């Protein structure tokens, strides 16, 4: 099984491969298909569409110019130790989105249910999902949400 990230271009005739994953597990592909953004190196890409070609799943992305650039907290983790999901409070128009809670999942299905949920209950507060991303630099999935009330 393969997964590729391909860049959507202005001419829409060629889609350069940005990243290719050989032997990736189906569960990880499913997690990535549920992410609106993909962070790699110093770039942020927005998911635009997906496709399946023979034994290869393809995620088409566009560079998000507003979200890309230098990040003072540019950190690389060495490996994926479990499936880390950060639950962050999204604030429109701000760069910082504080971590509300962190989860470490051992079962990919649990992480997938988290990322696929539109609403999330934490204590007495109900949250609505605004977006999600996979940050390859930090080996972390991020779930952005706002309180509903």
N, C-alpha and C positions, 0 to 999 in steps of 0.2 A: 504494500500500500504506500502511496506517495501523497504528499501535499505540496502545492506550490502557491506562493504569493506572486501575483503578476500585477504590473503597474498599468493602469489605464492611461492611455496617452491621448493627446489632442487629436491625432489623426485616426485613432481607433483602428489602425491597420496592423500594428504590431503591439504585442503586450510583453515587454521584457520581463523575464523571470527575476524577481528580487531575492527570492529564497526558495530552496528546494529541500524537502525533508523526506528522506528515504527510510522506509521501515517504521514510520510513525504509527502509533496505535490509533485505532478508530475512535477511542474515547477522547484522545487529545484533539483529533480533528473536530469532533462534535463540540468540544469546549471552544475551540477557536472559531467555529462557525457561529457561535453565539456572542461573539465579541464585535462591537461596533468599530473598535480601533485596534491597531497593531503598532506597538512601539518597538523600534529596532534601531540600534545605534543612537544617533541624535535626531531621528526622524519619527514623526507620527503620521500614520496612514489611516484613512477612513475606508472601511469596507463598503464596497459598492455593489458587488454581486458575487455569486458563487456558481460553480459548474462542476460537473463530473465527467471526466474523460477516461474511458477504459479503466485503468487502475489508479488514476490520479484525480484527486480532488483539487480544485483550483479556487483560490480566493482572489478576486480582483479588487485592487485598492487604488486610491488616489492619495497623493501627498497632501496633507493638511497643512497649508502654509501658516495658518494662524497658530497652530499648536507646535510647530517644529522650531528647532533652534537650540541654542546653548542652554543646558540645564546644569545649574551648580551642583545638583545632587545626582550626577551621572555616575551610577554605580553598576557594576557587573557582579552578579552572583555566579558562583562556580557551577552550580547544578540545581536541578529542580528537586528539592527535598520535600516530598509530599506535594499537594496542590494548595498553594497559598492564595487566598482570596482576601483582598482588602475591601472592606465596606467603607466608602467615603461619602461625606456630606458634600454634595455638589452645590456650589454657589455660582450662579450665572454671572459672567463677566469678571470672575476672579481667577487668578492663577493657582491659588492654594485651595485644596479641598481636604479638610482634616479627616484623618482616619477615625471612624466611629468604633469599629471592631475589626479584628483580624481572625480569620479562620484558617486552619490547616486541615485539609481533607486527605484521607488515605484512599478513599473510594472515589474515582472520577465521576460516578453517577451522582453522588452527593454534591460535588462542585458544580456539575452541569445543572442540577435542579436549582441551585442558588443563582447561577448566571441567567437561567431562563426565566426566573420569576420576575413579573412586572411589579409586584408589591411585596414588601417584606415587613414583618412585624418584629420590632426590637423593644422589649419591655412594653410600655404603654404607647409607644409611638409607631404609627404606620408610615412607611416610606414608599415612595414611588420611584422606580428606576428611571434614570435619565439616559444612561449609556453604560457600556462595559468595554474593557480593553484587556488585551494580553500584552504585558510588558516583558519582552524577552530579555532586556538588560537586567532586570531585577528578578526574573523568573517568578512573576506574580500576575495573577488576574485581579482586575480592579472592577468593582461594582459601584457605580456612582448613583446616588439617590438623594431625593429631597423629602422632607416630612410632608405628609398630605395635609396637615392642619397648621 
